[in-house]
Amino acid sequence: MRAIQKISEELDWKHCSFIRTLLARPTKTGARSQHHSLLKKLRTNYVFGGFDLHNTIQGLIGLSFSTSPKLSHVATIWGMYVRAGMRGSGLSSGLMEAAQKAASSVRTIKLSVVTTNHAAYALYLSYGFTNWATDTAALYAKGIFMTNIL
């Protein structure tokens, strides 16, 4: 792994097959399936990518901050994805650490994870996240409703 860095709009998205793959898998990333949606997120959120020695993106995490004064103490991790071949390499931990550092000014970081993603759930628990609710039928894909742990 070469580096984890903040991603900006200037990244050449149309030539990045990994990002196209992510955009086609909204249940895995929490991102919408439209290109412009992710570009908007890059303008208004923190998105960190993990890059290998060839400068190829291998994973990403997205973090947003509320614009509401009453919620200014809360950040939300809205998506995380790591290529299958990089899972278990420490990349997920590096991405989590980058997001936590970026959110160091807030009191609370929220996230959700689909109940079938046991590896992600274990990662989040290892970083001190706790269950506070269950959202049944939170996602719907390929004719199946999925439950999220919040």
Backbone as CSV, one residue per row, in Angstrom:
resi,resn,N_x,N_y,N_z,CA_x,CA_y,CA_z,C_x,C_y,C_z
1,MET,0.849,-1.176,0.000,0.000,0.000,0.000,0.890,1.234,0.000
2,ARG,0.591,2.164,-0.868,1.384,3.384,-0.981,0.899,4.450,-0.019
3,ALA,-0.385,4.816,-0.112,-0.831,5.944,0.698,-2.346,5.987,0.789
4,ILE,-2.793,6.635,1.847,-4.201,6.994,1.964,-4.240,8.503,1.861
5,GLN,-5.059,8.997,0.951,-5.125,10.445,0.750,-6.548,10.878,0.463
6,LYS,-6.800,12.150,0.722,-8.105,12.726,0.424,-8.251,12.815,-1.092
7,ILE,-9.415,12.400,-1.576,-9.698,12.428,-3.010,-10.436,13.718,-3.331
8,SER,-10.098,14.310,-4.466,-10.769,15.536,-4.889,-11.448,15.317,-6.233
9,GLU,-12.222,16.312,-6.642,-12.921,16.249,-7.932,-11.968,16.081,-9.105
10,GLU,-10.733,16.528,-8.938,-9.793,16.517,-10.047,-9.396,15.102,-10.474
11,LEU,-9.641,14.109,-9.618,-9.331,12.741,-10.008,-10.091,12.405,-11.286
12,ASP,-9.447,11.750,-12.198,-10.056,11.430,-13.491,-11.001,10.236,-13.343
13,TRP,-12.230,10.521,-12.918,-13.203,9.469,-12.609,-13.577,8.624,-13.819
14,LYS,-13.679,9.213,-14.999,-14.152,8.435,-16.144,-13.162,7.352,-16.556
15,HIS,-11.910,7.470,-16.125,-10.911,6.456,-16.451,-10.616,5.523,-15.279
16,CYS,-11.341,5.644,-14.211,-11.079,4.850,-13.019,-12.094,3.715,-12.926
17,SER,-11.705,2.530,-13.377,-12.650,1.408,-13.417,-13.134,1.027,-12.030
18,PHE,-12.316,1.207,-11.020,-12.735,0.870,-9.659,-13.908,1.741,-9.230
19,ILE,-13.836,3.031,-9.525,-14.931,3.926,-9.151,-16.183,3.564,-9.933
20,ARG,-16.052,3.236,-11.205,-17.235,2.805,-11.971,-17.857,1.571,-11.332
21,THR,-17.024,0.654,-10.869,-17.528,-0.540,-10.195,-18.260,-0.162,-8.921
22,LEU,-17.701,0.740,-8.154,-18.351,1.174,-6.917,-19.701,1.810,-7.201
23,LEU,-19.757,2.618,-8.240,-21.008,3.293,-8.563,-22.088,2.302,-8.959
24,ALA,-21.706,1.158,-9.452,-22.676,0.133,-9.838,-23.077,-0.748,-8.664
25,ARG,-22.478,-0.542,-7.487,-22.737,-1.386,-6.323,-23.145,-0.539,-5.124
26,PRO,-24.277,0.154,-5.188,-24.645,1.055,-4.096,-24.870,0.354,-2.770
27,THR,-25.252,-0.913,-2.757,-25.452,-1.591,-1.483,-24.134,-1.858,-0.782
28,LYS,-23.046,-1.879,-1.509,-21.737,-2.104,-0.908,-21.131,-0.804,-0.389
29,THR,-21.434,0.309,-1.013,-20.722,1.538,-0.697,-21.576,2.604,-0.055
30,GLY,-22.879,2.514,-0.191,-23.742,3.577,0.291,-23.818,4.725,-0.693
31,ALA,-23.041,4.697,-1.758,-23.076,5.767,-2.752,-24.201,5.508,-3.744
32,ARG,-24.759,6.555,-4.286,-25.794,6.397,-5.308,-25.159,5.932,-6.596
33,SER,-26.002,5.401,-7.473,-25.472,4.805,-8.697,-25.264,5.823,-9.804
34,GLN,-25.261,7.107,-9.487,-25.069,8.123,-10.518,-23.731,8.816,-10.323
35,HIS,-23.021,9.000,-11.411,-21.695,9.618,-11.394,-21.717,10.992,-10.731
36,HIS,-22.679,11.827,-11.080,-22.713,13.193,-10.546,-22.942,13.211,-9.049
37,SER,-23.576,12.199,-8.512,-23.815,12.138,-7.076,-22.497,12.024,-6.317
38,LEU,-21.599,11.174,-6.796,-20.312,11.031,-6.133,-19.477,12.295,-6.300
39,LEU,-19.548,12.925,-7.467,-18.809,14.174,-7.655,-19.301,15.241,-6.688
40,LYS,-20.609,15.302,-6.455,-21.153,16.252,-5.481,-20.629,15.925,-4.086
41,LYS,-20.580,14.647,-3.757,-20.055,14.242,-2.456,-18.597,14.678,-2.295
42,LEU,-17.829,14.651,-3.373,-16.435,15.074,-3.288,-16.322,16.557,-2.967
43,ARG,-17.295,17.342,-3.396,-17.268,18.778,-3.125,-17.695,19.100,-1.703
44,THR,-18.543,18.264,-1.109,-19.149,18.609,0.178,-18.785,17.653,1.310
45,ASN,-17.971,16.654,1.050,-17.613,15.645,2.038,-16.115,15.377,2.004
46,TYR,-15.679,14.561,2.928,-14.327,14.027,2.893,-14.417,12.627,2.310
47,VAL,-13.668,12.370,1.259,-13.572,11.035,0.681,-12.087,10.700,0.628
48,PHE,-11.721,9.608,1.279,-10.334,9.175,1.305,-10.191,7.910,0.484
49,GLY,-9.108,7.830,-0.261,-8.812,6.639,-1.043,-7.514,6.017,-0.580
50,GLY,-7.460,4.710,-0.668,-6.226,3.980,-0.404,-5.638,3.559,-1.739
51,PHE,-4.412,3.964,-2.009,-3.767,3.743,-3.296,-2.586,2.798,-3.145
52,ASP,-2.383,1.934,-4.143,-1.250,1.011,-4.114,-0.019,1.681,-4.728
53,LEU,1.050,0.915,-4.870,2.312,1.454,-5.392,2.209,1.925,-6.832
54,HIS,1.190,1.466,-7.557,0.972,1.878,-8.945,-0.029,3.023,-9.033
55,ASN,-0.352,3.617,-7.883,-1.305,4.724,-7.781,-2.710,4.322,-8.239
56,THR,-3.050,3.055,-8.029,-4.384,2.551,-8.338,-5.192,2.534,-7.056
57,ILE,-6.387,3.082,-7.117,-7.219,3.113,-5.919,-7.672,1.695,-5.574
58,GLN,-7.516,1.340,-4.305,-7.869,-0.001,-3.834,-9.022,0.017,-2.832
59,GLY,-9.360,1.185,-2.326,-10.460,1.292,-1.373,-10.776,2.745,-1.112
60,LEU,-11.954,2.983,-0.541,-12.310,4.353,-0.184,-13.269,4.368,0.985
61,ILE,-13.342,5.541,1.622,-14.277,5.784,2.713,-14.792,7.207,2.558
62,GLY,-16.083,7.406,2.816,-16.698,8.725,2.705,-17.233,9.189,4.044
63,LEU,-17.034,10.461,4.334,-17.413,11.058,5.610,-18.104,12.385,5.354
64,SER,-19.242,12.593,6.000,-19.940,13.876,5.855,-20.156,14.503,7.222
65,PHE,-20.315,15.815,7.200,-20.587,16.587,8.402,-21.910,17.303,8.214
66,SER,-22.700,17.356,9.258,-23.993,18.022,9.174,-23.812,19.531,9.063
67,THR,-24.673,20.155,8.285,-24.662,21.616,8.189,-25.642,22.237,9.175
68,SER,-26.427,21.420,9.845,-27.380,21.913,10.839,-26.648,22.256,12.134
69,PRO,-26.868,23.456,12.681,-26.211,23.816,13.941,-26.508,22.818,15.069
70,LYS,-27.703,22.255,15.072,-28.068,21.315,16.134,-27.376,19.965,15.982
71,LEU,-26.826,19.705,14.809,-26.131,18.440,14.567,-24.656,18.645,14.228
72,SER,-24.130,19.817,14.552,-22.746,20.121,14.190,-21.733,19.245,14.931
73,HIS,-22.188,18.531,15.929,-21.309,17.643,16.694,-21.263,16.223,16.113
74,VAL,-21.947,15.999,14.967,-22.083,14.657,14.399,-21.468,14.592,12.998
75,ALA,-20.713,13.537,12.754,-20.237,13.202,11.407,-20.797,11.824,11.066
76,THR,-20.907,11.540,9.774,-21.441,10.252,9.331,-20.505,9.626,8.307
77,ILE,-20.118,8.394,8.562,-19.421,7.614,7.540,-20.514,7.036,6.663
78,TRP,-20.599,7.507,5.417,-21.699,7.121,4.530,-21.340,5.999,3.574
79,GLY,-20.096,5.624,3.529,-19.726,4.525,2.650,-18.278,4.128,2.824
80,MET,-18.036,2.847,2.647,-16.672,2.327,2.683,-16.636,1.088,1.803
81,TYR,-15.583,0.966,1.021,-15.417,-0.219,0.188,-13.934,-0.461,-0.034
82,VAL,-13.543,-1.718,0.046,-12.168,-2.136,-0.214,-12.223,-3.301,-1.196
83,ARG,-11.376,-3.247,-2.216,-11.327,-4.348,-3.192,-11.093,-5.671,-2.477
84,ALA,-11.710,-6.704,-2.991,-11.627,-8.030,-2.370,-10.179,-8.463,-2.137
85,GLY,-9.307,-8.216,-3.090,-7.915,-8.627,-2.961,-7.134,-7.877,-1.902
86,MET,-7.666,-6.767,-1.421,-6.983,-5.960,-0.412,-7.565,-6.148,0.986
87,ARG,-8.632,-6.898,1.094,-9.233,-7.128,2.409,-8.273,-7.944,3.261
88,GLY,-8.142,-7.552,4.507,-7.207,-8.220,5.408,-5.799,-7.655,5.348
89,SER,-5.584,-6.634,4.516,-4.247,-6.051,4.341,-3.973,-4.888,5.288
90,GLY,-4.991,-4.450,6.023,-4.846,-3.270,6.872,-5.387,-2.012,6.220
91,LEU,-5.783,-2.099,4.958,-6.310,-0.927,4.263,-7.578,-0.407,4.934
92,SER,-8.471,-1.300,5.329,-9.708,-0.871,5.991,-9.396,-0.077,7.252
93,SER,-8.430,-0.543,8.016,-8.037,0.173,9.236,-7.451,1.539,8.902
94,GLY,-6.630,1.603,7.874,-6.066,2.889,7.470,-7.132,3.877,7.044
95,LEU,-8.126,3.398,6.314,-9.226,4.267,5.894,-10.037,4.736,7.100
96,MET,-10.309,3.829,8.041,-11.046,4.212,9.251,-10.279,5.269,10.039
97,GLU,-8.967,5.087,10.147,-8.153,6.049,10.886,-8.152,7.411,10.208
98,ALA,-8.120,7.440,8.884,-8.177,8.716,8.162,-9.509,9.412,8.414
99,ALA,-10.598,8.656,8.386,-11.916,9.241,8.635,-12.026,9.739,10.071
100,GLN,-11.540,8.959,11.022,-11.611,9.386,12.414,-10.772,10.637,12.657
101,LYS,-9.613,10.723,12.027,-8.778,11.919,12.180,-9.488,13.138,11.589
102,ALA,-10.109,12.964,10.423,-10.831,14.077,9.795,-12.022,14.516,10.639
103,ALA,-12.574,13.590,11.418,-13.747,13.892,12.244,-13.372,14.175,13.697
104,SER,-12.124,14.463,13.957,-11.672,14.642,15.340,-12.322,15.828,16.044
105,SER,-12.910,16.741,15.294,-13.542,17.913,15.912,-14.984,17.661,16.345
106,VAL,-15.542,16.506,16.016,-16.932,16.227,16.386,-16.980,15.245,17.549
107,ARG,-18.123,15.222,18.200,-18.300,14.339,19.351,-18.715,12.924,18.944
108,THR,-19.480,12.820,17.864,-20.073,11.550,17.471,-19.825,11.268,15.996
109,ILE,-19.449,10.035,15.697,-19.388,9.558,14.319,-20.404,8.431,14.202
110,LYS,-21.298,8.553,13.234,-22.308,7.524,13.009,-22.003,6.783,11.716
111,LEU,-22.445,5.540,11.670,-22.350,4.744,10.454,-23.381,3.642,10.548
112,SER,-23.581,2.968,9.441,-24.446,1.789,9.449,-23.773,0.705,8.630
113,VAL,-24.156,-0.528,8.910,-23.590,-1.669,8.198,-24.692,-2.695,8.009
114,VAL,-24.750,-3.278,6.820,-25.743,-4.306,6.552,-25.403,-5.532,7.407
115,THR,-26.417,-6.179,7.935,-26.203,-7.269,8.896,-25.417,-8.445,8.328
116,THR,-25.377,-8.587,7.025,-24.647,-9.709,6.425,-23.160,-9.424,6.210
117,ASN,-22.724,-8.191,6.455,-21.318,-7.837,6.262,-20.571,-7.992,7.588
118,HIS,-20.260,-9.229,7.924,-19.662,-9.546,9.219,-18.270,-8.939,9.397
119,ALA,-17.481,-8.896,8.341,-16.128,-8.341,8.447,-16.175,-6.848,8.763
120,ALA,-17.039,-6.115,8.071,-17.160,-4.677,8.335,-17.689,-4.438,9.745
121,TYR,-18.662,-5.228,10.145,-19.224,-5.096,11.492,-18.130,-5.292,12.543
122,ALA,-17.293,-6.312,12.370,-16.197,-6.561,13.307,-15.197,-5.402,13.305
123,LEU,-14.896,-4.862,12.127,-13.987,-3.717,12.042,-14.538,-2.538,12.831
124,TYR,-15.806,-2.217,12.627,-16.403,-1.070,13.306,-16.431,-1.275,14.815
125,LEU,-16.735,-2.482,15.270,-16.695,-2.766,16.707,-15.290,-2.559,17.252
126,SER,-14.270,-2.954,16.488,-12.887,-2.808,16.944,-12.474,-1.344,17.077
127,TYR,-13.184,-0.455,16.407,-12.913,0.980,16.518,-13.833,1.664,17.524
128,GLY,-14.544,0.874,18.314,-15.342,1.424,19.401,-16.773,1.772,19.056
129,PHE,-17.207,1.491,17.844,-18.598,1.756,17.491,-19.492,0.745,18.201
130,THR,-20.688,1.184,18.574,-21.645,0.316,19.254,-22.983,0.376,18.532
131,ASN,-23.765,-0.676,18.701,-25.112,-0.713,18.117,-26.017,0.216,18.909
132,TRP,-26.799,1.017,18.206,-27.787,1.839,18.897,-29.171,1.702,18.275
133,ALA,-29.261,1.033,17.138,-30.571,0.790,16.516,-30.413,-0.215,15.381
134,THR,-31.545,-0.751,14.954,-31.601,-1.624,13.787,-32.618,-1.042,12.827
135,ASP,-32.235,-0.922,11.573,-33.115,-0.377,10.538,-33.497,-1.516,9.595
136,THR,-34.678,-2.084,9.825,-35.122,-3.194,8.981,-35.526,-2.659,7.614
137,ALA,-35.258,-3.418,6.602,-35.556,-3.046,5.214,-34.921,-1.706,4.845
138,ALA,-33.713,-1.480,5.333,-33.009,-0.220,5.069,-32.590,-0.092,3.614
139,LEU,-32.234,-1.204,3.005,-31.798,-1.214,1.614,-32.606,-2.247,0.851
140,TYR,-32.747,-2.014,-0.453,-33.453,-2.954,-1.314,-32.648,-3.104,-2.591
141,ALA,-32.198,-4.311,-2.864,-31.414,-4.562,-4.073,-31.659,-5.986,-4.547
142,LYS,-31.820,-6.128,-5.851,-32.009,-7.442,-6.477,-33.156,-8.217,-5.835
143,GLY,-34.226,-7.499,-5.490,-35.410,-8.134,-4.944,-35.321,-8.535,-3.484
144,ILE,-34.283,-8.088,-2.801,-34.080,-8.468,-1.404,-33.990,-7.216,-0.538
145,PHE,-34.726,-7.219,0.587,-34.590,-6.172,1.592,-33.456,-6.554,2.532
146,MET,-32.647,-5.563,2.905,-31.526,-5.805,3.807,-31.674,-4.936,5.043
147,THR,-31.249,-5.470,6.169,-31.323,-4.777,7.448,-29.965,-4.176,7.771
148,ASN,-29.981,-2.953,8.265,-28.761,-2.281,8.696,-28.710,-2.211,10.211
149,ILE,-27.502,-2.347,10.740,-27.238,-2.072,12.147,-26.685,-0.659,12.200
150,LEU,-27.230,0.148,13.076,-26.780,1.533,13.222,-25.953,1.659,14.486
